[in-house]
Amino acid sequence: MKRRKAPVNHTPDTDDQLRRSLGVGRRRFLSTCTAVAAGAIAAPVLGASPVQAAPRSAGAGRGHALVPADKRGIILYTVRDAIGRDPLTTSLPSGFRAVFEQLARFGYRQVEFAGYGQHANAPGGASLESVQGAKLLRRWLDDNGLRAQGNHGFIPGSWPFTSADLDTFKKHLEIANILGLPHMGTGGDPTGSAYKADWDVAADKWHALGAIARRAGLKLYTHNHDAAYGFLLDGGPLDGQSKPTRSSGIRKLEYFLSITDPELVWLEMDVFWAHVAQYKFRTYTAHDGSTQTSVFDPAGLVTRNDKRYPLFHAKDGVVNTTNGMGYDMVPFGTGVIDYTTFFSRVGDRNYHNPMVEQDNAPSTTNPGQSLEHAAIGYRNLAALRR
């Protein structure tokens, strides 16, 4: 998803607040900012062997692993170029089967799907979005000791649902069951709106979908980007379209959590985008017109709604105070987002399922980069200790 990059003004106080919220020391923060300003944020140096190239995290081998071995996962969007490339033109892993083999070699035990398409020359053909295709995928998962934990699949655009949308949704539930998914989800927010009334409608729709998924034996989840943790417009003077212009201070997805049934609707927190929201959405105009400050605490929200968040996207970033987001995305474990603290705070390590993700891992000049970065992500996820 493209993000609009707008310049933002910062003061030393603003930067100190960001640094403290990340748990980053001043020297490390300033050195990162200097590197960004100079255009010098560098990816890790990668050698011929991705596993050997992955940097070790501090604390590796000591204490208790924050993410148990059987909970270490990756969303396949990270390596989408490898899945989609032509196996007849390269010796690199290509297509689902070969990519599963490579991910298992790295140590991953879980995957999250982001569609069922691959190159037409890969085993199984271009589309595995069918009962037969799902059976092939399940066999390859089993052969490599992998479990499919979730997917970013089809969510009906219609409401009330059209018959065609319902049929497609049910087909995806059938595929999910063949793959053995305990969860089925989407890569988007329930709504892109800032208005309370639209989130009420979204809750009705997701309750209906969640009930269908529950009858099929699956938990339905939605995924966040930064906007979903912006402030809800739910009061104050109305604009020309009779829409509210001010906020009570509750965040959109927090409101969605409060009005949805925990037995029907679950969430997947993208920790990177949650931290972008922490950076972007710090003040709001209250119903009385005053400006209020409220700094978002991603781990705190999970702690208060522990069982609502069965999955995470473990995605990392380095500080960038010039791009409007606060961060640039980097391989997991090579940035400044404090995952040791995050995973320590959110608790039950045998319940949550972190999926390494890096949107920009594929490279047009280095065809092996996404798998190399996947290896780095695994090693750093495994190294987290408390």
C-alpha positions in Angstrom: 0.0 0.0 0.0 1.5 3.4 -0.9 1.8 5.9 1.9 1.7 9.6 1.3 4.9 11.2 2.4 4.5 14.7 3.8 7.1 16.8 5.6 6.5 17.3 9.3 8.0 19.7 11.7 9.8 18.5 14.8 11.2 20.0 17.9 13.8 18.4 20.3 10.9 17.7 22.7 9.0 15.8 20.0 12.1 13.7 19.1 12.8 13.0 22.8 9.2 11.7 23.2 9.6 9.4 20.2 13.0 8.2 21.4 11.6 7.5 24.9 8.5 5.7 23.5 10.8 3.4 21.6 13.1 2.7 24.5 16.0 3.9 22.4 19.1 5.6 23.9 19.8 9.2 22.8 23.1 8.2 21.1 21.5 5.4 19.1 18.6 7.6 18.2 20.7 10.5 17.0 23.1 8.2 15.1 20.1 6.7 13.3 18.6 10.1 12.5 21.9 11.3 11.1 22.2 8.2 8.9 18.7 8.9 7.5 19.4 12.5 6.9 22.5 11.6 4.9 20.6 8.9 3.0 22.8 6.3 4.6 20.4 3.8 6.1 21.9 0.6 5.1 20.5 -2.9 4.8 22.6 -5.6 6.5 25.6 -6.8 4.5 24.5 -10.1 3.0 26.9 -12.9 1.9 26.3 -16.0 -0.1 24.6 -17.8 2.8 21.5 -15.9 4.2 21.6 -17.8 7.5 25.3 -17.0 8.1 24.7 -13.4 7.1 21.9 -12.8 9.6 23.2 -10.6 12.5 22.9 -12.0 16.0 20.7 -10.1 18.5 21.9 -9.2 21.9 21.0 -11.8 24.5 21.0 -14.8 22.1 21.4 -18.0 24.0 20.6 -16.5 27.4 17.3 -16.5 29.3 14.0 -17.7 28.0 13.0 -17.3 24.3 10.3 -14.7 24.0 9.0 -16.5 20.9 8.9 -20.3 21.2 10.3 -22.2 18.2 6.9 -23.5 17.1 5.5 -19.9 17.1 8.1 -18.4 14.7 6.3 -17.5 11.5 6.5 -15.4 8.4 3.8 -13.9 6.1 4.5 -15.0 2.6 4.0 -11.5 1.3 7.6 -10.9 2.4 8.9 -13.4 -0.2 6.2 -12.8 -2.8 8.8 -12.3 -5.5 10.3 -15.7 -4.9 6.8 -17.4 -5.0 6.0 -15.6 -8.2 9.2 -16.0 -10.2 9.7 -18.5 -13.0 11.6 -21.6 -11.8 12.7 -22.3 -15.4 14.8 -19.2 -15.5 16.7 -19.3 -12.2 18.3 -21.7 -9.7 16.8 -19.7 -6.8 13.8 -21.1 -4.8 10.7 -20.4 -6.9 7.1 -21.2 -6.3 5.3 -22.3 -3.1 6.9 -25.7 -2.8 10.5 -24.5 -3.1 9.9 -21.5 -0.9 8.4 -23.7 1.8 11.5 -25.9 1.7 13.8 -22.8 2.1 11.8 -21.2 4.9 11.8 -24.5 6.8 15.6 -24.7 6.4 15.8 -21.2 8.0 13.9 -22.6 11.0 10.4 -21.2 10.4 7.5 -23.4 11.6 4.5 -21.2 10.7 3.4 -19.2 7.6 0.6 -16.8 6.9 -0.7 -16.8 3.3 -1.1 -13.6 1.3 -3.0 -15.1 -1.7 -2.6 -18.4 -3.5 -1.0 -17.4 -6.8 2.5 -18.3 -8.1 4.3 -18.5 -11.4 2.5 -20.7 -14.0 5.7 -22.9 -14.4 5.9 -23.7 -10.7 4.5 -27.1 -9.5 0.7 -26.9 -9.4 0.3 -24.1 -11.9 -0.5 -20.4 -11.5 -3.4 -20.5 -9.2 -3.8 -22.8 -6.2 -7.0 -21.0 -5.0 -9.1 -24.1 -5.2 -9.8 -27.3 -3.3 -7.2 -29.2 -5.3 -4.7 -26.4 -5.0 -5.2 -26.3 -1.3 -4.6 -30.0 -1.0 -1.2 -29.5 -2.8 -0.3 -26.6 -0.5 -1.2 -28.6 2.5 1.0 -31.6 1.4 4.0 -29.3 0.9 3.4 -27.6 4.2 3.3 -31.0 6.0 6.3 -32.2 4.1 8.3 -29.3 5.5 7.0 -29.3 9.0 5.1 -26.0 8.5 1.8 -25.0 9.8 -0.4 -22.4 8.1 -1.6 -20.1 10.8 -3.6 -17.5 8.9 -4.1 -15.8 5.6 -4.9 -12.4 4.1 -7.8 -13.6 2.0 -11.1 -12.6 0.6 -13.5 -10.3 2.6 -16.7 -9.4 0.8 -16.9 -5.8 -0.4 -20.7 -5.9 -0.4 -22.9 -5.1 2.6 -25.5 -6.5 2.7 -23.7 -9.4 1.1 -24.3 -10.4 -2.5 -24.8 -14.1 -3.2 -21.6 -14.1 -5.2 -19.6 -12.6 -2.4 -20.9 -15.1 0.1 -20.1 -18.0 -2.2 -16.6 -16.7 -2.6 -16.1 -16.2 1.1 -17.4 -19.7 1.9 -15.0 -21.1 -0.8 -12.1 -19.4 1.1 -13.3 -20.9 4.3 -13.2 -24.3 2.7 -9.7 -23.7 1.4 -8.6 -22.5 4.9 -9.9 -25.7 6.5 -8.0 -27.9 4.0 -4.9 -25.9 4.8 -5.5 -26.3 8.5 -5.8 -22.6 9.3 -7.1 -21.8 12.7 -7.5 -18.1 11.6 -8.7 -16.4 8.4 -8.2 -12.7 7.8 -7.6 -9.8 5.6 -4.8 -7.3 5.0 -7.0 -4.2 5.3 -8.8 -2.3 8.0 -12.6 -2.8 8.6 -13.2 0.6 7.2 -11.1 3.5 6.1 -13.5 6.0 7.6 -12.8 8.3 10.6 -16.5 8.4 11.6 -18.1 6.5 14.4 -21.2 5.7 12.4 -19.1 3.9 9.7 -17.3 1.8 12.3 -20.7 0.8 13.7 -21.7 -0.5 10.2 -18.3 -2.2 9.9 -18.9 -4.0 13.2 -22.3 -5.3 12.0 -20.6 -6.6 8.8 -17.8 -8.3 10.7 -20.1 -9.8 13.2 -22.0 -11.5 10.3 -18.7 -12.7 8.7 -17.4 -13.8 12.1 -20.4 -15.9 12.7 -20.1 -17.6 9.3 -16.4 -18.3 10.0 -17.1 -19.6 13.5 -19.6 -22.1 12.1 -16.7 -23.3 9.8 -14.4 -23.6 12.8 -12.2 -20.6 12.1 -11.5 -17.3 13.8 -11.9 -14.2 11.6 -9.4 -11.4 12.0 -8.7 -8.0 10.7 -5.3 -6.4 10.2 -4.3 -2.8 10.9 -2.4 -0.1 9.2 -1.5 3.2 11.0 -4.8 5.0 10.1 -6.9 2.5 12.1 -5.2 3.8 15.3 -6.0 7.4 14.5 -8.6 9.2 16.5 -12.3 8.6 15.9 -14.5 11.6 14.9 -17.5 11.2 17.2 -18.7 14.6 18.4 -18.3 18.4 18.3 -19.8 20.7 15.7 -21.0 19.1 12.4 -19.4 20.0 9.1 -21.3 20.8 5.9 -22.1 17.1 5.3 -23.4 16.8 8.9 -20.4 14.8 10.0 -18.7 15.3 13.4 -15.5 17.2 13.4 -14.0 16.4 16.9 -13.0 13.4 19.0 -13.6 11.9 22.4 -10.0 10.7 22.2 -10.8 7.0 21.5 -8.9 5.5 18.6 -10.8 3.9 15.7 -9.7 0.3 16.2 -10.1 0.6 20.0 -13.7 1.6 19.4 -14.1 -1.4 17.1 -12.7 -3.7 19.8 -15.2 -2.3 22.3 -18.3 -2.9 20.1 -17.4 -6.3 18.6 -18.0 -9.7 20.1 -14.7 -11.3 21.2 -16.1 -14.7 20.2 -16.6 -13.6 16.6 -14.0 -11.0 15.7 -10.2 -11.1 16.3 -7.3 -8.8 15.3 -3.8 -9.0 14.0 -1.6 -6.1 15.1 1.0 -5.0 12.6 3.5 -3.7 15.2 5.3 -1.5 12.7 2.2 0.4 11.7 1.0 0.6 15.3 4.3 2.4 16.1 3.8 4.7 13.1 0.4 5.5 14.6 2.2 6.2 17.9 4.3 8.7 16.1 1.6 10.3 13.9 -1.5 10.5 16.1 -0.5 12.2 19.4 -3.0 15.1 19.6 -6.7 15.5 18.9 -9.3 18.2 19.1 -11.7 17.3 21.9 -15.5 17.9 21.7 -15.1 21.2 23.6 -12.5 22.5 21.1 -9.4 22.0 23.3 -6.3 20.3 22.0 -5.5 17.1 24.0 -2.4 14.9 23.9 -2.6 11.1 24.0 0.4 8.9 23.1 -0.6 5.4 21.7 0.8 2.4 23.6 0.6 -0.6 21.2 1.6 -3.2 23.8 -0.7 -1.7 26.3 -3.7 -2.2 24.0 -2.8 -5.8 23.4 -2.4 -6.4 27.1 -5.9 -5.0 27.8 -7.3 -7.2 25.0 -4.9 -10.1 25.1 -7.0 -12.9 23.5 -8.3 -10.6 20.8 -4.8 -10.5 19.2 -3.8 -14.1 18.2 -1.4 -12.9 15.5 1.2 -10.1 15.0 3.1 -8.8 12.1 6.7 -8.5 13.4 8.1 -5.7 11.2 10.9 -3.4 12.1 12.0 0.2 11.3 14.7 2.8 11.8 13.9 6.3 12.8 13.1 8.8 10.1 11.6 12.1 11.2 11.4 13.5 7.7 8.9 11.1 5.9 5.7 11.7 7.9 5.7 8.2 9.4 8.6 8.3 11.8 10.2 5.1 10.5 11.7 3.5 7.4 11.1 -0.2 7.1 14.1 -2.6 7.5 14.7 -6.3 8.1 13.3 -7.6 11.4 15.7 -7.2 14.2 17.9 -4.5 12.5 15.8 -1.5 13.5 14.9 0.3 16.7 11.4 -1.0 17.6 11.9 -2.6 21.0 10.5 -6.1 20.4 12.1 -7.5 23.6 9.9 -5.1 25.6 6.9 -5.6 23.4 6.8 -9.4 23.6 7.6 -9.3 27.3 4.7 -7.0 28.0 2.1 -8.7 25.9 2.4 -11.9 27.8 1.3 -15.4 26.8 4.0 -16.5 24.4 2.2 -19.8 23.7 -0.9 -18.0 22.4 0.4 -15.2 20.2 1.8 -16.0 16.7 4.3 -13.4 15.4 4.8 -13.4 11.6 7.9 -11.7 10.3 7.0 -9.2 7.6 9.0 -6.8 5.4 7.0 -5.0 2.7 10.1 -3.9 0.8 12.1 -7.1 1.0 11.9 -7.9 -2.7 14.6 -6.2 -4.8 14.7 -5.6 -8.6 18.6 -5.8 -8.5 19.1 -8.6 -6.0 16.7 -11.5 -6.7 17.7 -13.4 -3.6 17.2 -10.5 -1.2 13.7 -11.3 0.1 14.8 -14.8 1.2 18.0 -13.4 2.7 15.9 -10.9 4.7 13.6 -13.7 5.7 16.6 -15.5 7.1 17.7 -12.4 9.0 14.2 -12.0 10.4 14.1 -15.6 11.6 17.4 -15.4 13.3 16.6 -12.2 15.1 13.1 -13.4 16.1 14.7 -16.6 17.6 17.3 -14.5 19.4 14.8 -12.5 21.5 15.3 -13.3 25.2 14.2 -12.0 28.5 
